[in-house]
Amino acid sequence: MSNDFDFCIAGGGVIGLALAYRLSQQGSVLLLERHARFGSETSSRNSEVIHAGLYYQPGSLKEQLCLAGKPALYAFCEQHDVPHRRIGKLIIAPAADTPKLDELWHKGERLGIPLERLNQAQLQEREPLVRGAAALWSPSTGIIDSHTYMQRLAQLAQINEALLLCHSSVRRAEPTDRGWQVTIDSSDGEVNIRCGALINAAGLQAQNLARQLQLAEDNIPALYPCRGHYFSYQAKAPFRHLIYPLPEANMAGLGIHATLDLGGQVRFGPDTQYLAAGQLDDYRVDAALQSRFAEAIRAYFPQLDPAALQPDYAGIRPKLHAADQPAADFCVLHRQQPAPVMHLFGIESPGLTASLALAARVADVFSTTL
Ligand SMILES: Cc1cc2nc3c(=O)[nH]c(=O)nc-3n(C[C@H](O)[C@H](O)[C@H](O)COP(=O)(O)OP(=O)(O)OC[C@H]3O[C@@H](n4cnc5c(N)ncnc54)[C@H](O)[C@@H]3O)c2cc1C
């Protein structure tokens, strides 16, 4: 029996949608999202920053795909009218001779990421309310309206005749002689379809889904969900650029930073709080975190008005490393047996920035193996 689709994508976050856009250029695509709307998990609970690519392990997928994804994403935004702005970012050091700042500077040089070193006076000139002894200015960092980006990806995939379905949860899949038979829970009950290749882009559920797709347990990386909270700042925006402290030691997070949305509203966050496995949909923001936020923010913004900090939203990072372990890379597992499948594990930051580059990488693999 022939297949209904060449590709079936489980998960309609930004990664699944970027894959649908890319793969629909080379075959027929079905994308399945369990919720009522695309991108309602991690993809709508992040900082919406287009990262420059400074922070990742040399040669890692995070680094490669962020560096390739950034120009691809800017070009896509320009071509398809996605609101975005290259507003630039300042990384603030408390002391002029901070080794971490030097390290980032040298890394930027090595990777060809434009950076400028600022002394205290130059920093004051650029952001008068920010306190620091030195800073790095990253002009290629920007912000994006991630919701419009996802809508455009969906529209372009549909123009290429991809079928994108909400309220459709992938339950299990059985290998066939030509690919997979996928069982879907949909609003019409249980439905079976046949596809050539299956892509697991289920975000926080990727490990659970991999178990249903017959991936050997010892190939499935452990998930360490890590929540990041945001507080909005209900006052006049004190900055014009993104303001970041130096990153945390194992890159669990980038430090409680200030981002601006396209409307010019400032929010602070995210922090890092590792969660238990059963808390994958626990997006609470505890108002009691406010004092910890205020303390961290005052290190670079002493005039903070703490009363203007209001609990906003939270996102959960699908991390592959515990708090006391070194940062893990994205994990992309491709198997041809028992049938073609690609699993995407641990797609935390910079997943949004890297989305088009990651989709291109997956499409390349399938263009040579299907
Ligand atoms: C706090 C935070 C801040 C971040 N900031 C940035 C940033 O500034 N810049 C940046 O580049 N990146 C950032 N990221 C990373 C970025 O948000 C993610 O890498 C990206 O959103 C991951 O997209 P995804 O499609 O893999 O996952 P998701 O958006 O989680 O999508 C997975 C989808 O799969 C669906 N699903 C699960 N199981 C099934 C199933 N069985 N059947 C059907 N559907 C299923 C889910 O409902 C979900 O919609 C941040 C992440 C967090 C948490």
The ligand as an SDF file (V2000), in Angstrom:
LIG
                    3D

 53 58  0  0  0  0  0  0  0  0999 V2000
   12.3630   30.5750   28.8730 C   0  0  0  0  0  0  0  0  0  0  0  0
   12.8250   30.3690   27.4660 C   0  0  0  0  0  0  0  0  0  0  0  0
   13.4260   31.4090   26.7490 C   0  0  0  0  0  0  0  0  0  0  0  0
   13.8680   31.2140   25.4460 C   0  0  0  0  0  0  0  0  0  0  0  0
   14.3590   32.2740   24.7370 N   0  0  0  0  0  0  0  0  0  0  0  0
   14.7660   32.0840   23.4650 C   0  0  0  0  0  0  0  0  0  0  0  0
   15.2510   33.1860   22.7020 C   0  0  0  0  0  0  0  0  0  0  0  0
   15.2000   34.3410   23.1340 O   0  0  0  0  0  0  0  0  0  0  0  0
   15.7510   32.9320   21.4700 N   0  0  0  0  0  0  0  0  0  0  0  0
   15.7880   31.6730   20.9380 C   0  0  0  0  0  0  0  0  0  0  0  0
   16.3220   31.5130   19.8490 O   0  0  0  0  0  0  0  0  0  0  0  0
   15.2690   30.6180   21.6160 N   0  0  0  0  0  0  0  0  0  0  0  0
   14.7450   30.8000   22.8530 C   0  0  0  0  0  0  0  0  0  0  0  0
   14.2110   29.7610   23.5460 N   0  0  0  0  0  0  0  0  0  0  0  0
   14.1480   28.4530   22.8970 C   0  0  0  0  0  0  0  0  0  0  0  0
   12.9360   28.2890   21.9780 C   0  0  0  0  0  0  0  0  0  0  0  0
   11.7650   28.8290   22.5440 O   0  0  0  0  0  0  0  0  0  0  0  0
   12.7430   26.7960   21.7100 C   0  0  0  0  0  0  0  0  0  0  0  0
   13.9460   26.2350   21.2520 O   0  0  0  0  0  0  0  0  0  0  0  0
   11.6750   26.5090   20.6840 C   0  0  0  0  0  0  0  0  0  0  0  0
   10.4820   27.1910   20.9660 O   0  0  0  0  0  0  0  0  0  0  0  0
   11.4030   25.0060   20.6540 C   0  0  0  0  0  0  0  0  0  0  0  0
   10.3940   24.7630   19.7260 O   0  0  0  0  0  0  0  0  0  0  0  0
    9.8180   23.3050   19.5540 P   0  0  0  0  0  0  0  0  0  0  0  0
    8.9540   23.3380   18.3570 O   0  0  0  0  0  0  0  0  0  0  0  0
   10.9210   22.3010   19.5850 O   0  0  0  0  0  0  0  0  0  0  0  0
    8.9960   23.0210   20.8940 O   0  0  0  0  0  0  0  0  0  0  0  0
    7.5160   23.4340   21.3160 P   0  0  0  0  0  0  0  0  0  0  0  0
    7.2110   24.8290   21.0370 O   0  0  0  0  0  0  0  0  0  0  0  0
    7.3570   22.9600   22.7240 O   0  0  0  0  0  0  0  0  0  0  0  0
    6.6100   22.5500   20.3600 O   0  0  0  0  0  0  0  0  0  0  0  0
    6.4240   21.1720   20.5420 C   0  0  0  0  0  0  0  0  0  0  0  0
    4.9630   20.9050   20.1960 C   0  0  0  0  0  0  0  0  0  0  0  0
    4.7530   19.5010   20.1610 O   0  0  0  0  0  0  0  0  0  0  0  0
    3.4170   19.2620   20.5870 C   0  0  0  0  0  0  0  0  0  0  0  0
    3.3160   17.8470   20.9480 N   0  0  0  0  0  0  0  0  0  0  0  0
    3.8800   17.2010   21.9890 C   0  0  0  0  0  0  0  0  0  0  0  0
    3.5850   15.8860   21.9390 N   0  0  0  0  0  0  0  0  0  0  0  0
    2.8200   15.6960   20.8370 C   0  0  0  0  0  0  0  0  0  0  0  0
    2.2010   14.5630   20.2510 C   0  0  0  0  0  0  0  0  0  0  0  0
    2.3320   13.3250   20.7790 N   0  0  0  0  0  0  0  0  0  0  0  0
    1.4550   14.7250   19.1200 N   0  0  0  0  0  0  0  0  0  0  0  0
    1.3010   15.9650   18.5590 C   0  0  0  0  0  0  0  0  0  0  0  0
    1.8600   17.0770   19.0770 N   0  0  0  0  0  0  0  0  0  0  0  0
    2.6220   16.9390   20.2000 C   0  0  0  0  0  0  0  0  0  0  0  0
    3.2690   20.2220   21.7580 C   0  0  0  0  0  0  0  0  0  0  0  0
    1.9140   20.4460   22.0620 O   0  0  0  0  0  0  0  0  0  0  0  0
    4.0140   21.4510   21.2640 C   0  0  0  0  0  0  0  0  0  0  0  0
    3.1570   22.4040   20.6610 O   0  0  0  0  0  0  0  0  0  0  0  0
   13.7370   29.9270   24.8410 C   0  0  0  0  0  0  0  0  0  0  0  0
   13.1290   28.8850   25.5500 C   0  0  0  0  0  0  0  0  0  0  0  0
   12.6490   29.1080   26.8430 C   0  0  0  0  0  0  0  0  0  0  0  0
   11.9560   28.0030   27.5790 C   0  0  0  0  0  0  0  0  0  0  0  0
  1  2  1  0
  2  3  1  0
  2 52  2  0
  3  4  2  0
  4  5  1  0
  4 50  1  0
  5  6  2  0
  6  7  1  0
  6 13  1  0
  7  8  2  0
  7  9  1  0
  9 10  1  0
 10 11  2  0
 10 12  1  0
 12 13  2  0
 13 14  1  0
 14 15  1  0
 14 50  1  0
 15 16  1  0
 16 17  1  0
 16 18  1  0
 18 19  1  0
 18 20  1  0
 20 21  1  0
 20 22  1  0
 22 23  1  0
 23 24  1  0
 24 25  2  0
 24 26  1  0
 24 27  1  0
 27 28  1  0
 28 29  2  0
 28 30  1  0
 28 31  1  0
 31 32  1  0
 32 33  1  0
 33 34  1  0
 33 48  1  0
 34 35  1  0
 35 36  1  0
 35 46  1  0
 36 37  1  0
 36 45  1  0
 37 38  2  0
 38 39  1  0
 39 40  1  0
 39 45  2  0
 40 41  1  0
 40 42  2  0
 42 43  1  0
 43 44  2  0
 44 45  1  0
 46 47  1  0
 46 48  1  0
 48 49  1  0
 50 51  2  0
 51 52  1  0
 52 53  1  0
M  END
$$$$
